[in-house]
């Protein structure tokens, strides 16, 4: 068994010694966790959200979160919801010092690899390597069981979580949103079925959010093609490279939700003011170029947040 040294203090991380990651240039899961673990030296707290072990695997992998000791209105950074989207987790590792410095100024919650099994075997979902209309996908970010039903807001959209991973991840947000109320949420994504990227803006200002507008500029400045007008492959309208609030059952919709259902009871939701999802075209560009773009996005968002002290 492999014990990850930086995360061994208080909560040891044990992984199979021969665990390999897809050979496409991405860091191994061991390398990523070791880098994330350096935040402990800056006084951050480590939470093991759960130890995920899908039925077809012979080992469990930890789903982790890192948070500053300081509590209060927070910046939440999420990545690795889909396992075949490696740019986000690798970009977070590359800018970990910037994230540490942000944490010196204001509270931060970091969930860097939400789907570690998907990451190590390049599977999008827990139960499927790819998106398909024929498969009822189990996304670790599925939040439908907490979100109001658009047709009947008096009840949740789904009776229960679609997986134990989705239940654990969303419960972590619910359990920590009072101590770390999300002011801004950033979710790093990719899509191998698009040739141009775009930005989702689920928050209060929608497509007019100044951080979303800046994110489009950063993508273009870093040689990422951006679809400025038209529709996404899910028929969502794009204006100036941005998609406004959508109903999709995602963790991002959860972050923006004013009301949620927890154990059948209606509660106030996270209601983050700014909720951004960055999508880069994974099939059209090499991984290192996408990682660099996500690095630039993170650094620019951190710069703006630090200056505004939101």
Secondary structure, DSSP 8 states (H G I E B T S, - for coil): -EE-GGG-SSS--EE-TT----SSS---HHHHHHHHGGGGGGT-EEEEEEEE--TT-SS-EEEEEEE-SS-SSEEEEEE-SSTT--HHHHHHHHTHHHHHHHHHHS-EEEE--TTHHHHHHT-SSSS-SS--TTS----TT--TTTBEETTEEEEESSSS-SSHHHHHHHHHHHHHTTTT-EEEEEEEEEETT-SSBEEEE-STTGGG-HHHHHHHHHHHHTT--B--EEE-TT--EEETTEE-------HHHHHH-SEEEETTEEEE----SEEEEEEEETTTS-HHHHHHHHHHHHHHHHHHHHHHT-
